Amino acid sequence: MIDLGLSKLAIIGVVALVVIGPEKLPRVARMAGTLYGRAQRYLHDVKSEVSREIELDELRNLQKEVQETAQSIKDSVENTIAQNIDDVDAAWRDLPSSTAPSATMSDLERKARDFRRKKLVRNSAVPGWYKQRHGGKAHIMSGAARVKKFRPRSSNTSSFF
């Protein structure tokens, strides 16, 4: 920018003092500072707007590239799926009709009955008397209670003997 040394600033100050006068100098200096601040803000706004436009332009280019890539991938996937469907249709047409599995009504009834029975076993609750008789868990036991229950018993229970 402008190279202003201390001597040049002193000369400018003396000339301004002579031309403007000592009464008006503070007001003129204040106005010059205000104008300088406005100019700095304006330059900052212009710079930020230019950088924002550059970023938006880059984003638009990136979006265009991504859309083109996605469209090409979509086209290739659709072509692959169409080829696979054609292959499966051709293989299905070539199969003899006698190899197709035929489910009879009795098979379906048997499967439904087995499914209901297994579902009942999975979802039914075990009665408390059955658990008690066969050693099942009746309630949840904490870790400390489990340690106490299964701790090995010593022959000496008292420390006085």
matplotlib code that plots the C-alpha trace (Angstrom):
import matplotlib.pyplot as plt

x = [0.0, 1.1, 4.4, 3.9, 6.7, 6.7, 8.2, 5.6, 2.7, 4.1, 4.2, 0.6, -0.5, 1.2, -0.3, -3.8, -3.4, -2.5, -5.2, -8.1, -7.2, -7.0, -10.7, -11.9, -9.1, -10.6, -13.9, -12.2, -10.0, -13.1, -14.8, -11.7, -11.6, -15.3, -14.9, -11.8, -13.7, -16.6, -14.2, -12.7, -16.1, -17.1, -13.9, -14.5, -18.0, -16.9, -14.2, -16.6, -19.2, -16.6, -15.3, -19.0, -19.7, -16.5, -17.5, -21.0, -19.6, -17.4, -20.3, -22.5, -19.7, -19.3, -23.1, -23.1, -20.3, -22.0, -25.3, -23.6, -21.8, -25.0, -26.8, -24.1, -24.1, -27.9, -27.8, -25.2, -27.1, -30.3, -28.6, -27.1, -30.4, -32.2, -29.6, -29.9, -33.7, -33.4, -31.0, -33.3, -36.4, -34.5, -33.3, -36.9, -38.3, -35.7, -36.6, -38.9, -42.3, -42.1, -39.3, -41.4, -42.3, -45.9, -47.2, -50.2, -52.9, -51.8, -48.2, -49.4, -51.7, -48.9, -46.5, -49.1, -49.8, -46.0, -45.6, -48.4, -47.1, -43.5, -44.9, -46.9, -43.8, -41.7, -44.3, -45.7, -44.6, -43.3, -45.4, -43.7, -44.4, -42.7, -39.6, -39.5, -39.8, -37.1, -34.7, -35.5, -34.9, -37.9, -36.4, -33.3, -30.4, -27.7, -24.0, -23.2, -26.0, -24.8, -21.2, -22.6, -24.7, -21.9, -19.0, -17.2, -17.9, -14.9, -14.8, -14.0, -16.8, -15.6, -12.2, -12.1, -11.2]
y = [0.0, 3.6, 3.9, 6.5, 7.0, 9.0, 12.1, 12.1, 11.7, 14.7, 16.9, 15.9, 16.7, 20.2, 21.0, 19.9, 22.0, 25.1, 24.6, 23.5, 25.2, 23.8, 24.1, 21.9, 19.4, 16.9, 16.8, 16.4, 13.6, 11.9, 12.1, 10.8, 7.8, 7.1, 7.2, 5.0, 2.4, 2.4, 1.9, -1.1, -2.7, -2.2, -3.8, -6.7, -7.2, -7.2, -9.7, -12.0, -11.8, -12.7, -15.6, -16.8, -16.7, -18.6, -21.3, -21.5, -21.9, -24.7, -26.4, -26.2, -27.8, -30.5, -31.1, -31.4, -34.0, -36.0, -36.0, -37.2, -39.9, -41.0, -41.2, -43.3, -45.7, -45.9, -46.7, -49.4, -51.0, -50.9, -52.6, -55.3, -56.0, -56.2, -58.7, -60.8, -60.8, -61.9, -64.7, -65.9, -65.8, -67.8, -70.4, -70.6, -71.2, -73.9, -76.0, -78.9, -78.5, -81.8, -80.6, -77.8, -78.6, -79.4, -78.8, -80.8, -79.7, -82.3, -81.0, -77.5, -78.5, -80.5, -77.5, -75.1, -77.5, -77.9, -74.1, -73.5, -76.1, -74.7, -71.2, -72.2, -73.8, -70.7, -68.3, -70.2, -69.5, -72.4, -72.8, -72.1, -75.6, -77.2, -74.9, -75.8, -79.5, -79.6, -77.0, -74.2, -70.6, -69.0, -65.5, -63.6, -63.9, -61.2, -61.9, -61.6, -64.0, -66.5, -66.3, -66.8, -69.8, -71.6, -70.7, -73.9, -74.6, -74.9, -77.4, -74.6, -72.1, -70.2, -68.5, -69.4, -73.1]
z = [0.0, 0.7, 2.5, 5.2, 7.6, 10.8, 9.2, 6.4, 8.9, 11.0, 7.9, 6.9, 10.5, 10.5, 7.1, 8.2, 11.4, 9.4, 6.7, 8.9, 12.2, 15.7, 16.4, 13.6, 13.5, 16.0, 14.2, 10.8, 12.2, 13.6, 10.2, 8.4, 10.8, 10.3, 6.5, 6.7, 8.8, 6.3, 3.5, 5.3, 6.0, 2.4, 1.1, 3.6, 2.4, -1.3, -0.6, 1.4, -1.4, -4.1, -2.1, -1.5, -5.2, -5.9, -3.4, -4.8, -8.3, -7.1, -5.4, -8.5, -10.6, -7.9, -7.9, -11.7, -11.6, -8.8, -10.7, -13.9, -12.0, -10.2, -13.6, -15.2, -12.1, -12.3, -16.0, -15.5, -12.5, -14.5, -17.4, -15.2, -13.5, -16.8, -18.1, -14.9, -15.1, -18.8, -17.8, -15.0, -17.3, -19.9, -17.3, -15.9, -19.4, -20.1, -16.9, -17.5, -15.8, -13.9, -11.6, -10.1, -6.5, -5.8, -2.3, -1.4, 1.1, 3.7, 3.6, 4.2, 7.0, 8.7, 8.4, 9.8, 12.7, 13.5, 13.3, 15.8, 18.2, 18.1, 18.5, 21.5, 23.1, 22.4, 23.9, 26.8, 30.3, 32.5, 35.7, 39.0, 40.5, 37.4, 37.9, 41.6, 41.1, 38.4, 39.8, 37.5, 38.4, 40.2, 40.6, 39.7, 42.0, 42.4, 41.9, 45.7, 46.6, 44.0, 45.5, 49.0, 47.9, 46.1, 48.4, 49.6, 53.2, 55.6, 58.4, 60.9, 61.0, 64.0, 64.5, 68.3, 67.8]

ax = plt.figure().add_subplot(projection="3d")
ax.plot(x, y, z, "-o")
ax.set_aspect("equal")
plt.show()
